[in-house]
Amino acid sequence: MIGQGLLPVVFPPDADERLSSWIARMAPFYAMTVPEFLAELGLFGRDVFDLEWRLSEGEGAQIEARTGLSPRVVQGMTFGELIPKARMMILRNRYHCPMCPVDVQSKSAALPWAFRCPVHGSDYQDTTGEALPAVLGAKRMATAEAPAKVGAAVLDAWVQGLGQGDLGPVEILALLTTRHRRASPPSLSEQPRMSLQTRRDFHEFLTTPIIRQALTVVVPEYDEAAPVLTKPVRPGLFGLAQGSLLQALALTVGIGRVVENPVDQAISILLKSDVDGQMRVRDALATWPLSLRRRISARLWRAQRDERERQSAAKPRKRRQSNEFRRVQSHEYRSRIS
């Protein structure tokens, strides 16, 4: 069917729809595969995901000539406004809105720090059909909502090349995914209730060391809700790009909380780290601005002193034996003393 002129039927793109989704809807209508439909548009041999990432003016003009869509509409379906580092963040069909058409994939759902549909306002669901309020719980979700908005705003600015200051998402994610403690088996609070026989059957699971990351210190809601074996996240940007919906929320919340209070969050991580973990945390903090590192160092020793005093006050004190002479011995009864 390769020809010239406008196609007889062209579906208008949905609100916030991405180019790969629109082409995937158009191709079956003409009884074609996606590569065949791209060839019909004059884009033979091109990958649809490469096109929606960077669409040149010539390629856009070919689509416009065959579909009649305006350049603004065609470019609006691409991710051309994002910086090159952000390409690894774009997801393929991992989140979806329950109210959007099944065959429509939105640009907002492609970014891992978007958790609600901008069109319907409903919570995104993962491939299993679960939404964050059901996984995290309503109370924890309400606590995490405000810092999640802050973190999402920081990430939105970063992928568009804005707000490239001294402390950005890359530096914060490096800290959040740092191992601040030695790997250890699940604690009693992390283990499900089970009988003695079941514990024997799952002895290997109960003794499996779990990586402990600073993310659980900054986002305790994630530490409480996440399954123990899936708590560790991938380091750095890969944690957002390849993590689950719950992990993406935890990292976004962590970014928001660190941005709002970087010194206090760094100190809280250092206080809860072991010796080796403190060295790794300090390595992650080495990329932070010098002014912030100085503030952290100035306040850390006071925080450590206060923590030692708090721990010593919490310990029960032993009653010291008095060496003074007692006029009344313990074996003498008061009634016998004249």
C-alpha positions as CSV (number, residue, x, y, z in Angstrom):
1,M,0.0,0.0,0.0
2,I,3.0,2.3,-0.1
3,G,1.9,5.5,-1.8
4,Q,1.8,9.2,-1.6
5,G,-0.6,11.7,0.0
6,L,-2.7,11.5,3.1
7,L,-3.8,8.2,4.6
8,P,-7.6,7.9,4.4
9,V,-8.1,7.4,8.1
10,V,-5.8,8.8,10.8
11,F,-6.6,8.4,14.5
12,P,-6.1,11.6,16.6
13,P,-3.5,11.0,19.3
14,D,-4.9,10.7,22.8
15,A,-4.0,13.2,25.5
16,D,-0.5,12.6,26.6
17,E,-0.1,9.6,24.3
18,R,3.4,8.6,23.2
19,L,4.4,8.0,19.6
20,S,5.0,4.3,19.9
21,S,1.5,3.8,21.3
22,W,-0.1,5.8,18.5
23,I,1.7,3.9,15.8
24,A,0.8,0.6,17.5
25,R,-2.8,1.6,17.3
26,M,-2.6,2.8,13.7
27,A,-0.8,-0.3,12.2
28,P,-3.5,-2.9,13.0
29,F,-6.2,-0.7,11.4
30,Y,-4.4,-1.0,8.1
31,A,-3.7,-4.7,8.7
32,M,0.0,-4.0,9.1
33,T,2.7,-4.7,11.6
34,V,4.5,-1.7,13.2
35,P,7.6,-2.0,10.9
36,E,5.3,-2.2,7.9
37,F,3.4,0.9,8.9
38,L,6.6,2.8,9.5
39,A,7.7,1.8,6.0
40,E,4.3,3.2,4.8
41,L,5.2,6.5,6.5
42,G,8.5,6.5,4.7
43,L,10.5,5.4,7.7
44,F,11.6,2.0,6.5
45,G,14.0,0.1,8.9
46,R,13.6,2.6,11.8
47,D,12.8,1.5,15.3
48,V,9.7,3.1,16.8
49,F,11.3,3.6,20.2
50,D,14.2,5.4,18.6
51,L,11.8,7.6,16.8
52,E,9.9,8.6,19.9
53,W,13.1,9.4,21.7
54,R,14.6,11.6,19.0
55,L,12.6,12.5,15.9
56,S,14.4,14.6,13.4
57,E,12.7,17.4,11.4
58,G,12.9,15.3,8.2
59,E,11.3,12.2,9.9
60,G,8.6,14.4,11.5
61,A,7.9,16.0,8.1
62,Q,7.4,12.5,6.6
63,I,4.8,11.6,9.3
64,E,3.1,14.9,8.9
65,A,2.9,14.5,5.1
66,R,1.2,11.1,5.4
67,T,-1.1,11.8,8.4
68,G,-1.9,15.5,8.2
69,L,-0.9,15.9,11.9
70,S,0.7,19.2,12.8
71,P,4.4,19.3,13.7
72,R,3.5,20.4,17.3
73,V,1.3,17.3,17.7
74,V,3.9,14.9,16.3
75,Q,6.8,16.3,18.3
76,G,4.5,16.3,21.4
77,M,4.3,12.5,21.3
78,T,8.1,12.2,21.6
79,F,10.6,12.7,24.4
80,G,12.8,15.2,22.6
81,E,12.7,17.6,25.5
82,L,14.6,15.2,27.8
83,I,18.4,15.1,28.3
84,P,20.3,12.1,27.0
85,K,20.9,10.6,30.5
86,A,17.1,10.3,30.9
87,R,16.6,7.8,28.1
88,M,17.3,4.9,30.5
89,M,14.4,6.1,32.6
90,I,11.7,5.7,30.0
91,L,9.7,2.6,30.8
92,R,7.8,0.4,28.3
93,N,4.3,-0.6,29.3
94,R,5.1,-1.1,33.0
95,Y,2.5,1.3,34.5
96,H,-1.0,1.9,33.3
97,C,-4.1,3.9,34.4
98,P,-7.2,1.7,35.0
99,M,-9.4,4.4,33.4
100,C,-7.3,4.9,30.2
101,P,-7.9,2.7,27.1
102,V,-5.9,-0.5,27.3
103,D,-4.1,0.2,23.9
104,V,-3.1,3.8,24.9
105,Q,0.3,4.3,26.6
106,S,0.9,7.8,28.0
107,K,4.2,9.7,28.2
108,S,3.6,10.4,31.9
109,A,3.4,6.7,32.7
110,A,6.8,6.2,31.0
111,L,8.6,8.1,33.8
112,P,9.1,6.0,36.9
113,W,8.4,8.9,39.3
114,A,4.9,9.5,38.0
115,F,2.3,7.7,40.1
116,R,-1.0,9.2,39.0
117,C,-2.6,9.6,35.6
118,P,-2.6,13.3,34.7
119,V,-5.8,12.9,32.7
120,H,-8.0,10.9,35.2
121,G,-6.1,11.5,38.5
122,S,-6.2,7.8,39.3
123,D,-3.3,5.8,40.7
124,Y,-1.1,3.9,38.3
125,Q,-1.1,0.2,38.5
126,D,1.9,-2.2,37.9
127,T,1.8,-5.3,35.7
128,T,0.1,-7.3,38.5
129,G,-2.7,-4.8,38.8
130,E,-1.7,-3.4,42.2
131,A,-1.7,0.3,43.1
132,L,0.5,2.0,45.7
133,P,-2.2,2.7,48.3
134,A,-3.0,-1.0,48.5
135,V,0.7,-2.0,48.7
136,L,1.9,0.8,51.1
137,G,-1.2,1.4,53.1
138,A,-3.3,4.5,53.3
139,K,-1.5,6.0,56.4
140,R,2.0,5.5,55.0
141,M,0.8,6.7,51.6
142,A,-0.4,10.0,53.1
143,T,2.9,10.5,54.9
144,A,4.9,9.9,51.7
145,E,2.7,12.0,49.4
146,A,4.2,15.5,50.1
147,P,7.9,14.5,49.8
148,A,7.1,12.4,46.7
149,K,5.8,15.6,45.0
150,V,9.0,17.4,45.9
151,G,11.1,14.5,44.6
152,A,9.1,14.3,41.4
153,A,9.6,18.0,40.8
154,V,13.3,17.7,41.2
155,L,13.4,14.7,38.8
156,D,11.2,16.5,36.2
157,A,13.6,19.5,36.3
158,W,16.6,17.2,36.0
159,V,15.4,15.3,32.9
160,Q,14.7,18.6,31.2
161,G,18.1,20.0,31.9
162,L,16.9,22.5,34.5
163,G,18.1,22.9,38.0
164,Q,21.5,21.3,37.4
165,G,22.9,22.5,40.7
166,D,25.5,21.1,43.0
167,L,23.1,18.6,44.6
168,G,21.0,16.7,42.1
169,P,19.1,13.4,41.9
170,V,22.3,11.5,40.8
171,E,24.1,12.4,43.9
172,I,21.1,11.8,46.2
173,L,20.4,8.4,44.6
174,A,24.0,7.4,45.1
175,L,23.6,8.1,48.9
176,L,20.2,6.4,49.2
177,T,21.4,3.2,47.5
178,T,24.6,3.0,49.6
179,R,25.0,0.0,51.9
180,H,25.1,1.7,55.3
181,R,25.2,-1.5,57.3
182,R,26.5,-5.0,56.9
183,A,24.2,-7.5,55.2
184,S,22.2,-9.4,57.8
185,P,19.4,-12.0,57.9
186,P,15.8,-10.8,58.4
187,S,15.1,-9.6,61.9
188,L,12.2,-10.9,63.9
189,S,10.1,-7.8,63.0
190,E,10.7,-8.6,59.3
191,Q,9.8,-12.3,59.5
192,P,6.3,-13.5,59.1
193,R,4.6,-15.4,61.8
194,M,5.3,-19.1,61.4
195,S,5.3,-22.3,63.5
196,L,8.5,-24.0,64.7
197,Q,8.2,-26.6,61.9
198,T,7.8,-23.9,59.3
199,R,10.8,-22.1,60.6
200,R,12.8,-25.3,60.2
201,D,11.5,-25.7,56.6
202,F,12.4,-22.1,55.7
203,H,15.7,-22.0,57.6
204,E,17.6,-21.0,54.5
205,F,15.3,-18.1,53.9
206,L,15.5,-17.0,57.6
207,T,19.3,-17.0,57.4
208,T,19.8,-15.3,54.0
209,P,21.7,-12.1,54.4
210,I,19.8,-9.0,53.1
211,I,21.6,-5.9,51.8
212,R,20.9,-2.9,54.1
213,Q,20.7,0.4,52.3
214,A,20.4,4.0,53.5
215,L,17.0,4.2,51.7
216,T,15.4,2.4,54.6
217,V,16.6,5.1,57.0
218,V,15.3,8.0,55.0
219,V,12.1,6.3,54.0
220,P,11.0,4.0,57.0
221,E,7.6,3.6,55.3
222,Y,9.3,1.5,52.6
223,D,11.2,-0.5,55.2
224,E,8.0,-1.4,56.9
225,A,5.9,-2.2,53.8
226,A,8.4,-3.8,51.4
227,P,8.9,-7.6,51.3
228,V,12.2,-8.4,53.0
229,L,13.8,-10.1,50.0
230,T,12.9,-7.3,47.6
231,K,14.0,-4.4,49.8
232,P,17.4,-3.9,48.1
233,V,17.3,-1.6,45.1
234,R,19.7,-1.3,42.2
235,P,22.4,1.4,42.7
236,G,22.0,4.9,41.5
237,L,19.7,5.7,38.5
238,F,19.2,2.0,37.8
239,G,17.1,1.8,41.0
240,L,14.5,4.2,39.4
241,A,14.8,2.8,35.8
242,Q,14.5,-0.9,36.7
243,G,12.9,-1.0,40.1
244,S,9.3,-1.8,41.0
245,L,6.5,0.7,41.5
246,L,7.0,0.6,45.3
247,Q,10.8,1.0,44.9
248,A,10.4,4.0,42.5
249,L,8.1,5.7,45.1
250,A,10.5,5.1,47.9
251,L,13.4,6.6,45.9
252,T,11.3,9.6,44.9
253,V,10.3,10.2,48.5
254,G,13.9,9.8,49.6
255,I,15.0,12.4,47.0
256,G,12.3,14.8,48.3
257,R,13.3,14.4,51.9
258,V,17.0,14.8,51.3
259,V,16.4,17.9,49.1
260,E,14.3,19.5,51.9
261,N,16.7,18.7,54.7
262,P,20.0,17.3,53.4
263,V,22.2,17.8,56.5
264,D,19.8,16.1,59.0
265,Q,19.1,13.2,56.6
266,A,22.9,12.6,56.1
267,I,23.5,12.7,59.8
268,S,20.7,10.3,60.5
269,I,22.2,7.8,58.0
270,L,25.6,8.1,59.5
271,L,24.3,7.6,63.0
272,K,22.6,4.3,62.0
273,S,25.6,3.1,60.0
274,D,28.2,0.6,61.2
275,V,32.0,1.4,60.8
276,D,32.3,0.0,57.3
277,G,29.0,1.6,56.3
278,Q,30.1,5.0,57.5
279,M,33.0,4.8,55.2
280,R,30.8,4.0,52.2
281,V,28.3,6.8,53.2
282,R,31.2,9.3,53.4
283,D,32.3,8.2,49.9
284,A,28.8,8.9,48.6
285,L,28.8,12.3,50.4
286,A,32.1,13.2,48.7
287,T,30.2,14.3,45.6
288,W,28.1,16.7,47.6
289,P,28.9,20.5,47.8
290,L,31.7,21.4,50.1
291,S,29.4,23.7,52.1
292,L,27.0,20.9,52.9
293,R,29.8,18.5,53.9
294,R,31.2,21.1,56.3
295,R,27.8,21.6,57.9
296,I,27.4,17.8,58.2
297,S,30.8,17.4,59.9
298,A,30.2,20.3,62.3
299,R,26.9,18.9,63.5
300,L,27.8,15.2,63.4
301,W,29.9,15.1,66.5
302,R,27.2,16.8,68.5
303,A,24.7,14.4,67.2
304,Q,26.9,11.4,68.1
305,R,27.4,12.8,71.6
306,D,23.7,13.2,72.1
307,E,23.1,9.7,70.8
308,R,25.6,8.3,73.3
309,E,24.0,10.1,76.1
310,R,20.6,8.9,75.0
311,Q,21.7,5.3,74.9
312,S,23.5,5.5,78.3
313,A,20.3,7.0,79.8
314,A,18.2,4.2,78.4
315,K,20.4,1.5,80.0
316,P,19.3,0.5,83.5
317,R,21.9,1.5,86.1
318,K,23.1,-1.0,88.6
319,R,22.8,-0.1,92.3
320,R,26.2,0.5,93.7
321,Q,27.2,-1.3,97.0
322,S,27.8,1.2,99.8
323,N,31.0,0.7,101.9
324,E,29.8,2.8,104.8
325,F,29.3,1.2,108.3
326,R,25.7,0.4,109.0
327,R,24.6,0.8,112.6
328,V,21.8,-1.7,112.2
329,Q,22.9,-4.9,110.5
330,S,20.5,-6.6,108.2
331,H,20.2,-9.7,110.4
332,E,19.0,-7.7,113.4
333,Y,15.4,-6.9,113.8
334,R,14.3,-3.5,114.9
335,S,12.1,-5.1,117.6
336,R,15.2,-6.6,119.3
337,I,17.1,-3.3,119.5
338,S,16.7,-1.6,122.8
